[in-house]
Amino acid sequence: MPRLSFGEGITRGLKRHCPHCDSPTLFQGYLKVRPICPVCSADNGQHRVDDIASYVTVLLVAHVLIAPALAVPWFWGLPLWAALTILLSAMTAATLAALPFIKGGVIGALTVTSQPAV
């Protein structure tokens, strides 16, 4: 199997594809990783990425949503209940949308770094 570059592994993972063969078979559900790729028989289940994917997702969502919300002056004039409703809804939606893609990217990065040296 040819050695993957770091960027290629992350890109394939971000697409939710198998980092080895680029087939769309990395997940068998929303976040459940297929232990063995049905196309290339790669062991995609060897990496435990549950925590790091969550941390990266929260970090990105917070920077993308909360920082701009604090910088926009009209947002300061909203009642607290309205501001919290808007922010919590947006954060929940963004987190749930981004988490599978970020988890795939982390799997792609770990796959590349765990390859034996040639």
Secondary structure, 3 states (H helix, E strand, C coil): CCCCCHHHHHHHHHCCCCCCCCCCCCECCCCCECCECCCCCCEHHHCCCHHHHHHHHHHHHHHHHHHHHHHCHHHHCCCHHHHHHHHHHHHHHHHHHHHHHHHHHHHHHHHHHCCCCC
